[in-house]
Amino acid sequence: MEIAIAEFVSKTSSAGDVYVELGFKPSHAIITIGVDQTNSNTVEYFDPLRFPGFGAQYLLDTGSTGVRTRVTTAGQIVEPYEGGDIIATAETTDTAGKHVSRAGVAAAAGHQTAAGILIPAEVQVAGAKNILIATRSDK
């Protein structure tokens, strides 16, 4: 079993997709969106290949209401990321579609990305701090 913990800040002006490089594609992940906000949201991801009968790729627990919902809306689904891309131009905290390390550092020009997970803009809060805990199990 592999475990990774990552932190990143969402794009400031309006949230953008974030590719979190973990070094592996997770079979399960819990992402707390907006840990510095009054009401944070929690996204729970289950790899559909590892958990084929689960039915939804992730659950959204909205902090303000406490409601846990299965989400299947395109653009809101957390997805595994293969990695292997070469970053052409250095990225920053405010780059839309940025790639970040476990420490939340945006990718430098020429960096070859590692496998991980994509957190779509639609489930983030602009400028918020986020924490991700991911696991991978081959069993």
N, C-alpha and C positions, 0 to 999 in steps of 0.2 A: 504494500500500500504506500502511496505517495501522498503527502500533504503539503499544501502551499498556502501561505497567508500573504495577501497583497493589499496595498493601500493606494488610492489614487484620488485626484480631485477632478471633478467634472469640469468641462469647458465653462468659462465664466459667463459669457454673454448669453449663450443658449447651449444647453448640453449637446454634445456630439458623441457619436459612436466611439467606444474605447475598446481596443484590443489589449487585454492583459496577458502578458507573456509569462507563463508558468513553467515552461519546460516540458509540459505534458498536456494532453486534452483530458479534462476532468470527467469523471463519471457522475460526480455530484458536487454541487457548489452552493454556498449560501452567500449572498451578496447583500450587505446592509447599505442602502442608499441614503445618504444624508445623515451620517452619524452626528453631525454638528447642527442638525436642524431640530426644530421643536418636535416634529413628527417624522421619524425616519420610516422608510419602506424596506421590506425584506423581500428579495427575490430568491427563490429556491429552484435550482436547475437540476434536472435529472437527465442523463444521457439516454435518448430513446433507443440506442442500440444496446445499452447495458440493462435498461429497464423497459423492455418492449411492450409490456402490458400496461404501463402507467397511464398512457393516454394523453398527457400534456407535457410539454417540455419544461414548463416552469409554473410556479405558484407565486402570486403576488400578495403580500400581507401589507395592507395599507395602514400605516401607523395611526393616522387620525381617526380611522373607523374601527380598526382591529379586524377587518374583514379579510379572510383568506380566499383568494379567487384563482381558479385555473385560467391562464391566459393563453389564447391561441391566435391573437391578433397579429398579423404580419407587421413587422417593424418594432414589435415589443418582445420578441422571442430571443432569449439568450441562446447563443450558439457556440459550439466548439470552433476553435480557430487552428488551422493546420500549421501556420507559421511558414517560414521559408522565403518571405518577401524581403526585398532589399529596399531600405528607406533611401529615397533619392535626395530629399531635403530634410534637414534637421527639424524635428517636431518640438513643440512647446506645450505647456499646459493648455493653451487655447487653440491647439490644432484640432480641427474636426477630423474624426477618424484616426486619432493618435494611437500609437503603440506605446505601452508603458511596461516597465519592469515591475517586479514584485514590490519594489520600494516606491513605485509611482513616478519614476524618472522617465521622461519622454525620450523616444529613440533619436539617436544621432544619425546624421547622414552616413550612408554606407553600411549601417547596421543590418545584419540578417536576423529577421525576427524568429522567435521560438514559438512553439505550439502553446495554446492557451485557450482563452475564452473571449467572446465578443459580448460586450455589454452595450445594447442599443441606446441611442439618445433618448428615446421615448420613455424609458424607465428610470432615467436619471433626473436630478435636480441641478440646474445651472449653478456652478461654483461650489457645489457641496462636496464634502469629504465622504469617501466610500471605503468600505472594508470588504474584502472577499476572502472566504475560506474555501479551498477546493481540495477534493480528494480524488484519487484514482485507484481503483482496485481491479485486478484482472480476474478475480474470482466471481 
